[in-house]
């Protein structure tokens, strides 16, 4: 039973990693250079990037922290772990 849960977790984390790579790639190569702001945290981060010259990935991470804490409180530790993994990898891929 534990092996099945570990395999499922690894598949989920690999899916999150691929998704955040593609999203970060899109942000840094298409949206940010052409000043096309998406909605949500990414759009706010891009505005900070152009107004304050603040790295988009770092501001994404900073804005997501309170949202992460609220989500973890209501949805549990596994949700928090996967969300933290996604936040960090998205910020990393956006800035590289």
C-alpha positions in Angstrom: 0.0 0.0 0.0 2.8 2.4 0.8 4.6 1.7 -2.5 1.4 2.7 -4.4 1.2 6.0 -2.5 4.9 6.7 -3.1 4.5 6.0 -6.8 1.4 8.2 -7.0 3.2 11.0 -5.2 6.2 10.8 -7.5 3.9 10.9 -10.6 2.2 13.9 -9.2 5.4 15.7 -8.4 6.8 15.0 -11.9 3.6 16.3 -13.4 3.9 19.5 -11.3 7.5 19.8 -12.3 6.7 19.5 -16.1 3.8 21.9 -15.8 5.7 24.6 -13.8 8.6 24.3 -16.3 6.3 24.9 -19.2 4.6 27.8 -17.4 7.8 29.4 -16.3 9.2 29.0 -19.9 6.1 30.7 -21.2 6.3 33.6 -18.8 10.0 34.3 -19.3 10.1 33.9 -23.1 6.7 35.2 -24.2 4.8 37.2 -21.6 7.5 39.1 -19.8 9.5 40.3 -22.9 6.4 41.4 -24.7 4.9 43.1 -21.7 1.7 41.0 -21.9 0.4 40.6 -18.3 -1.6 37.6 -17.5 -4.1 37.6 -14.6 -3.5 36.6 -11.1 -0.2 36.3 -9.2 1.8 36.1 -12.5 0.4 39.3 -13.8 1.0 41.2 -10.5 4.5 39.8 -10.5 5.1 41.0 -14.0 3.9 44.5 -13.1 6.3 44.6 -10.1 9.0 43.5 -12.6 8.5 46.5 -14.8 7.7 49.1 -12.2 10.3 48.1 -9.5 12.8 46.0 -11.5 12.0 43.2 -9.0 12.5 39.6 -10.3 9.2 38.1 -11.3 9.9 34.7 -9.8 10.7 36.2 -6.4 7.6 38.3 -6.3 5.5 35.3 -7.3 6.9 33.5 -4.4 6.3 36.4 -2.0 2.7 36.9 -3.1 1.9 33.2 -2.9 3.0 32.8 0.7 -0.2 34.1 2.3 -2.3 32.1 -0.2 -0.2 29.0 0.6 -0.8 29.4 4.3 -4.5 29.8 3.9 -4.7 26.8 1.6 -2.6 24.6 3.9 -4.9 25.4 6.8 -8.0 24.4 5.0 -6.8 21.6 2.7 -4.1 19.8 4.7 -0.4 18.9 4.8 -0.2 17.0 1.5 -1.9 19.9 -0.4 0.6 22.2 1.3 3.6 20.0 0.3 2.5 19.9 -3.3 1.7 23.6 -3.4 5.0 24.5 -1.9 6.8 22.3 -4.5 4.9 24.0 -7.3 5.5 27.5 -5.9 9.2 27.0 -5.6 9.6 25.3 -9.0 7.5 27.9 -10.8 9.5 30.7 -9.3 12.7 29.0 -10.2 11.8 28.3 -13.8 10.5 31.8 -14.3 13.7 33.4 -13.1 16.1 31.1 -15.0 
